[in-house]
């Protein structure tokens, strides 16, 4: 993204002078002009990320839901672990070249990924996802949690941390995920009363080991707990 920003800045005059953006104007170094240019870059980033999350239903019908989901996750910066294998798939270009439907996703690490709600549709049809980590996912929010319904039968281990758009309402919705065995939560700035969320979840999920860093005092609030 930094490389893209340099390219855009280098050609800012020609871009801003085009009819697609703003009327012809002489660019200077004022704060307002810099902020304006930054907003153009932000809009481009959001558009590009949205493209990465687009669902290709035809592709999924050909390769199956697990392969389709893996392709989406890797394009968005996440990684996956196949059932029965120990290594993490991180590089889109190194995904298995054949026998697509024999590979089933068992674990997902979405740390620092650009997954969006429209892309979460890729979870539909997955039967073997056991663990997911959502750490520093800037688009992950309460609605994203609802999409996990598609895999709630198999999902046993979940981490949601440093996701700035998750609120108490979203966390309380996790009470419906009765098969969870471990739940790790920390540094969720929009959750105003972690204590109340923790109390509700421990009541509704008695068989789940719940760690809420700011409540339980565990070190989950200061470091990421992933397996990759």
C-alpha positions in Angstrom: 0.0 0.0 0.0 2.9 2.3 0.7 4.3 1.7 -2.8 0.8 2.5 -4.2 0.7 5.7 -2.3 4.0 6.8 -3.7 2.8 6.2 -7.2 -0.4 8.1 -6.6 1.4 11.0 -5.1 3.9 11.1 -8.0 1.0 11.5 -10.4 -1.3 13.5 -8.3 -1.5 16.5 -10.7 -2.7 14.4 -13.7 -5.1 12.4 -11.6 -6.7 15.4 -9.9 -6.9 17.3 -13.1 -9.0 14.6 -14.8 -12.7 15.0 -14.9 -13.1 11.8 -13.0 -12.0 13.5 -9.8 -11.8 17.3 -9.3 -11.7 20.4 -11.5 -8.3 21.5 -12.6 -6.4 23.1 -9.8 -2.9 24.0 -8.8 -1.7 21.7 -6.0 0.2 23.2 -3.1 1.3 22.2 0.3 -1.6 23.4 2.4 -3.0 21.2 5.1 -6.4 21.1 3.4 -4.9 20.0 0.1 -2.9 17.2 1.8 -6.0 16.0 3.7 -8.0 16.1 0.4 -5.4 14.0 -1.3 -5.3 11.5 1.7 -9.0 11.0 1.4 -8.6 10.1 -2.3 -6.1 7.5 -1.3 -8.4 6.2 1.4 -11.2 5.8 -1.0 -9.0 3.9 -3.4 -7.9 1.6 -0.6 -11.5 0.9 0.5 -12.5 0.2 -3.1 -9.6 -2.1 -3.7 -10.3 -4.0 -0.4 -13.9 -4.4 -1.4 -12.9 -5.9 -4.7 -10.8 -8.5 -2.7 -13.9 -9.5 -0.8 -16.2 -9.9 -3.8 -17.8 -13.4 -3.9 -17.4 -15.4 -7.1 -20.2 -17.9 -6.8 -19.2 -19.6 -10.1 -15.7 -20.2 -8.8 -17.1 -21.7 -5.6 -19.4 -24.0 -7.5 -16.3 -25.3 -9.4 -13.7 -25.7 -6.6 -16.0 -26.1 -3.6 -16.6 -23.9 -0.6 -13.3 -24.6 1.3 -11.1 -23.8 -1.6 -13.1 -20.8 -2.5 -13.0 -19.5 1.0 -9.2 -20.2 1.2 -8.6 -18.1 -1.9 -10.6 -15.2 -0.5 -8.8 -15.4 2.9 -5.3 -15.4 1.4 -6.2 -12.6 -1.0 -7.2 -10.5 2.0 -4.0 -11.2 4.0 -5.3 -14.1 6.2 -4.0 -17.6 6.3 -5.5 -21.1 6.7 -4.6 -24.5 7.9 -6.0 -27.6 6.2 -7.5 -30.5 8.2 -4.9 -33.2 8.7 -2.0 -30.9 7.8 0.3 -29.0 10.2 1.5 -26.1 8.0 -0.2 -22.8 7.3 -1.1 -21.7 3.8 0.0 -18.1 3.5 0.8 -17.6 -0.2 -2.1 -17.5 -2.7 0.2 -18.7 -5.4 1.2 -21.8 -3.4 -2.3 -23.2 -2.8 -2.7 -26.8 -3.9 -3.0 -27.2 -7.7 -5.6 -29.9 -7.7 -7.9 -32.2 -5.8 -9.5 -29.0 -4.5 -12.5 -30.7 -2.8 -10.2 -32.9 -0.7 -8.8 -30.0 1.3 -11.0 -28.8 4.2 -10.2 -25.7 6.2 -9.7 -26.4 9.9 -8.2 -23.2 11.2 -8.2 -19.6 10.1 -5.9 -16.8 11.3 -7.2 -13.5 10.0 -4.7 -11.3 11.8 -4.3 -7.9 10.1 -6.5 -9.0 7.2 -8.8 -6.8 5.2 -11.8 -9.2 5.4 -15.2 -7.4 5.1 -18.7 -8.5 5.7 -19.5 -9.1 2.0 -16.6 -11.5 2.0 -17.8 -13.4 5.0 -20.4 -15.1 2.8 -17.5 -17.4 1.8 -17.9 -19.2 5.2 -21.2 -20.7 4.0 -20.8 -24.4 3.3 -17.7 -24.9 5.5 -18.1 -27.9 7.9 -14.7 -28.3 9.5 -13.6 -24.9 10.8 -12.5 -25.5 14.4 -10.6 -22.3 15.2 -10.6 -18.6 14.1 -8.5 -15.6 15.1 -9.7 -12.1 14.3 -6.9 -9.8 15.5 -6.6 -6.2 14.4 -9.1 -6.6 11.6 -10.1 -3.1 10.8 -13.4 -4.0 9.0 -14.5 -6.7 11.4 -17.7 -5.6 13.3 -20.8 -6.9 15.0 -22.4 -8.0 11.7 -19.3 -10.0 11.0 -20.0 -12.0 14.2 -23.4 -12.9 12.9 -21.9 -14.4 9.8 -20.1 -16.9 12.0 -23.5 -18.6 12.3 -22.7 -20.6 9.2 -19.8 -22.4 11.1 -21.1 -22.4 14.7 -21.5 -26.2 14.7 -17.8 -26.8 14.2 -16.3 -23.7 15.7 -14.8 -24.4 19.1 -12.0 -21.9 19.5 -12.5 -18.2 18.8 -10.4 -15.0 19.4 -11.6 -11.5 18.8 -9.1 -8.8 19.7 -8.1 -5.2 18.8 -11.1 -5.0 16.4 -12.1 -1.4 16.9 -15.7 -1.8 15.5 -16.9 -4.6 17.7 -19.3 -3.5 20.4 -20.9 -5.2 23.4 -24.0 -6.0 21.3 -21.8 -8.1 19.0 -20.1 -9.9 21.8 -23.3 -10.7 23.5 -24.4 -12.4 20.3 -21.7 -15.0 21.0 -23.9 -16.5 23.6 -25.6 -18.4 20.8 -22.4 -20.3 19.9 -22.9 -23.1 22.3 -20.1 -25.4 20.9 -17.3 -22.9 21.9 -14.7 -24.4 24.2 -12.4 -21.4 24.4 -13.0 -17.7 23.8 -10.3 -15.0 24.0 -11.2 -11.3 24.0 -9.1 -8.2 24.6 -8.6 -4.6 23.6 -12.0 -4.0 22.1 -12.2 -0.3 22.5 -15.9 0.1 21.6 -17.0 -2.3 24.4 -17.7 0.1 27.3 -18.3 -2.5 30.0 -16.2 -5.6 29.5 -17.3 -6.8 32.9 -20.9 -7.0 31.9 -20.1 -8.9 28.7 -17.9 -11.3 30.5 -20.6 -11.9 33.1 -23.2 -12.6 30.4 -21.0 -14.9 28.3 -19.8 -17.0 31.3 -23.5 -17.5 32.2 -24.6 -18.4 28.7 -21.6 -20.5 27.8 -20.8 -22.5 31.0 -18.7 -25.1 29.1 -16.5 -22.4 27.5 -13.2 -21.2 28.9 -13.5 -17.5 28.5 -10.6 -15.1 28.9 -11.3 -11.3 28.6 -8.0 -9.6 29.2 -9.3 -6.5 30.8 -11.5 -8.6 33.2 -9.6 -11.8 34.0 -6.3 -10.1 34.2 -4.7 -12.6 31.7 -1.9 -11.5 29.4 -4.3 -11.8 26.4 -4.6 -8.0 26.5 -0.9 -7.5 25.7 -0.2 -10.1 23.1 -1.7 -11.9 20.2 -2.4 -15.6 20.7 -2.1 -17.3 17.4 -0.7 -20.5 16.0 0.8 -19.3 12.8 
